[in-house]
Amino acid sequence: MRRLRGDPVVAAALTAAAFVLYAITAAPSVATVFDDSLEFHVVLPTLGIAHPSGYPLYTLLGRLVSALPFGPDPAGRLNLLSALLAAAAVGVLFLVARRFSGSRPAAAIATAIFALSPTWWSQATIAEVYALHGLLVALFLLFLLRWEDERLAGGSDRFLRAAAFVCGLGLAHHRMIALLVPAALVFVFWTDGRLLREPRRWIAPALLGLAPLLLYLYLPLRGQAVTSLDGAYEPTLRGTVDWILASGYRVFITGNPFNIDRSWNDYAALLLKELGALTVIAALQGILTAFRRQARRATFLLLATLSQIGFGTIYKVQDIAVFFIPAFMLVCIWAAWGLTSYVDALSQRASAAGAGFHVPRRLMPTVFAAFLLPLLVVMLFEPVRDVVRERPQRDRSAAWSTYHLGRDMVESAADGGRIVGLGGEVTLVRYFRDVLGQRPDLRVARADSEADRMAAVEAALAAGEPVYLTRELAGAAQRYSLDAAGPLIRTSPKAAPGPAPEGGQPMGAGVVLLRGEVLAGRPAPRTVRVSLAWAATDPITEELKVSARLMNAAGEAVATVDTVPVRFAYPTTAWVPGETVEDVIDLPLRPEDPPCSYTALVILYRAADAGEVGRVTLPVGCIGN
């Protein structure tokens, strides 16, 4: 046990390094639209109901952290919570790998490789459940190993009780931890067969394992006031049980709704991408050698690994990599076991060299470190190389685009407006409305099918509400008049034909540009917004498109967007003579482009043959951000 005294220091150092790495690359606010992270950004601060299985532990923990006075906004604080939990998991994983392998350097190298793996890193920079899941898995393994050591030394069952409690917390969070229970039971009974004859010793662990499940009472209790974001949760006994068991997700095991076809080559490629070839080779060597050293622990680790890999291969979802995270952790433990023989050999060579050169005893750690350095460089070369290559994808610290989109949406809607869109799109609006308290007058309608969106628009118009679509909708151009309002599409009853508006600049083909404005700095700092008002003097029989170009002093286009008017939603053939059509086009700027030294060129052209109909040049104005 004396050799383990320095391990907490190493674990703390790995935790601190990982936290710094994850924190400086964490997203500053909302960073995604169509995934669970945005849902958690809304559910946790408002104490809502998350998707099955409900995640009550994460919800309550997230509510506490989101209310703390640090960070740019609640979403940013939740992202930092993931960074902290993921970093803590790295530290605990080192302690687990150390106890399995018996080698501190081997455990440290394998843990560092896991800490740099792309999927784990991605879950450490946004609000997601997998960082906490990884921490609970690592703690569960650690406490079982601590219990084994104490029992073999004649100690108590305190760490068995701790492992049971952590397992219960895991079941109240992400139920994949249940896959480790069969392996754990084999390990426990192999370690202490008397447990089979002493059922009283199971009472405390059983109670501690079941106690965290009371957290699921949060669902029916809180469900009396709120429901899930999709409105599907019902706070009844049947509804709660189905939610906890995630009954609707069984189809991903019993069926294949996304028609996913993965082979073992795909899973092997995933493992190599995450951990690298040398880590996989070291893990295979660990499997070959571990049973000669510690058969019981090796069997435990093998059963746990097979259960995690087995589930991942039968679960037919698109984002499968996150479900392999526990398997990646276990493979790194095997790798630590495999690296132990190399570390031992280097230690012997260092001792021999030290003795040959009469190196003082106090300098021997330095000699060993020098011999260890080549192994460290070789093993970490591939992960570090991938970090450098993938830095733009891994670093979310400047990922403000989703935040700017949401802010633009709520600022563009009229008072009392209703925004109709897909689940992720309206959830983004809810973040600004329900979490940040902006535009409480807005209402949202989640409608994932086109028929539901059309029905929601009809209902809002019948109620006299300003209604907006988040994207184009088939058939809407023929039934309604459409205008761009920032990123939204304002939907109004179809205009009646009227006289041609006065003024404006004729563009040809019966189209007049009534006005145009170009502003740099909205909706985001590196964006130029072109706002146009069109009108048709006569019925337009051919489809016309718009090309907006940002031109520098040399006449070169530094940004170009070609689009159908009104966010691809309102083709010119649907325009009514005399109606004004508001249009918005956003041009992205590169980091090196000065935003206010250009002119905007707007070209109207025929979609059929790209023949130009008319053009106009507009000055670019600058506004603050």
Stockholm file with secondary structure:
# STOCKHOLM 1.0

chainA/1-625         MRRLRGDPVVAAALTAAAFVLYAITAAPSVATVFDDSLEFHVVLPTLGIAHPSGYPLYTLLGRLVSALPFGPDPAGRLNLLSALLAAAAVGVLFLVARRFSGSRPAAAIATAIFALSPTWWSQATIAEVYALHGLLVALFLLFLLRWEDERLAGGSDRFLRAAAFVCGLGLAHHRMIALLVPAALVFVFWTDGRLLREPRRWIAPALLGLAPLLLYLYLPLRGQAVTSLDGAYEPTLRGTVDWILASGYRVFITGNPFNIDRSWNDYAALLLKELGALTVIAALQGILTAFRRQARRATFLLLATLSQIGFGTIYKVQDIAVFFIPAFMLVCIWAAWGLTSYVDALSQRASAAGAGFHVPRRLMPTVFAAFLLPLLVVMLFEPVRDVVRERPQRDRSAAWSTYHLGRDMVESAADGGRIVGLGGEVTLVRYFRDVLGQRPDLRVARADSEADRMAAVEAALAAGEPVYLTRELAGAAQRYSLDAAGPLIRTSPKAAPGPAPEGGQPMGAGVVLLRGEVLAGRPAPRTVRVSLAWAATDPITEELKVSARLMNAAGEAVATVDTVPVRFAYPTTAWVPGETVEDVIDLPLRPEDPPCSYTALVILYRAADAGEVGRVTLPVGCIGN
#=GR chainA/1-625 SS CGGGTTHHHHHHHHHHHHHHHHHHTSCSSCCCSSSHHHHHHHHHHHTCBCSTTCCHHHHHHHHHHHTSSCSSSHHHHHHHHHHHHHHHHHHHHHHHHHHHHCCHHHHHHHHHHHHTCHHHHHHTSSSCSHHHHHHHHHHHHHHHHHHHHHHHTTCCSHHHHHHHHHHHHHHTTCGGGGGGHHHHHHHHHHHCGGGGTCGGGGHHHHHHHHGGGGGGGHHHHHTTTCCBTTSCCCCSHHHHHHHHHTGGGGHHHHCCTTCCCCCHHHHHHHHHHHHCHHHHHHHHHHHHHHHHHCHHHHHHHHHHHHHHHHHHHHCCCSCGGGGGHHHHHHHHHHHHHHHHHHHHHHHHHHHHHHHHTTCCGGGHHHHHHHHHHHHHHHHHHHHHHHHHHTHHHHCCTTCCHHHHHHHHHHHHSCTTCEEEECHHHHHHHHIIIIISCCCTTCEEEECCSHHHHHHHHHHHHHTTCCEEESSCCTTHHHHEEEEEETTEEEEEECCCCCCCCSSSEEEETTEEEEEEEEEESSSSTTEEEEEEEEEESSCCCSCEEEEEEEECTTSCEEEEEEECTTTTTCCGGGCCTTCEEEEEEEEECCTTSCTTSCEEEEEEEETTTCCEEEEEEEECEECCC
#=GC SS_cons         CGGGTTHHHHHHHHHHHHHHHHHHTSCSSCCCSSSHHHHHHHHHHHTCBCSTTCCHHHHHHHHHHHTSSCSSSHHHHHHHHHHHHHHHHHHHHHHHHHHHHCCHHHHHHHHHHHHTCHHHHHHTSSSCSHHHHHHHHHHHHHHHHHHHHHHHTTCCSHHHHHHHHHHHHHHTTCGGGGGGHHHHHHHHHHHCGGGGTCGGGGHHHHHHHHGGGGGGGHHHHHTTTCCBTTSCCCCSHHHHHHHHHTGGGGHHHHCCTTCCCCCHHHHHHHHHHHHCHHHHHHHHHHHHHHHHHCHHHHHHHHHHHHHHHHHHHHCCCSCGGGGGHHHHHHHHHHHHHHHHHHHHHHHHHHHHHHHHTTCCGGGHHHHHHHHHHHHHHHHHHHHHHHHHHTHHHHCCTTCCHHHHHHHHHHHHSCTTCEEEECHHHHHHHHIIIIISCCCTTCEEEECCSHHHHHHHHHHHHHTTCCEEESSCCTTHHHHEEEEEETTEEEEEECCCCCCCCSSSEEEETTEEEEEEEEEESSSSTTEEEEEEEEEESSCCCSCEEEEEEEECTTSCEEEEEEECTTTTTCCGGGCCTTCEEEEEEEEECCTTSCTTSCEEEEEEEETTTCCEEEEEEEECEECCC
//
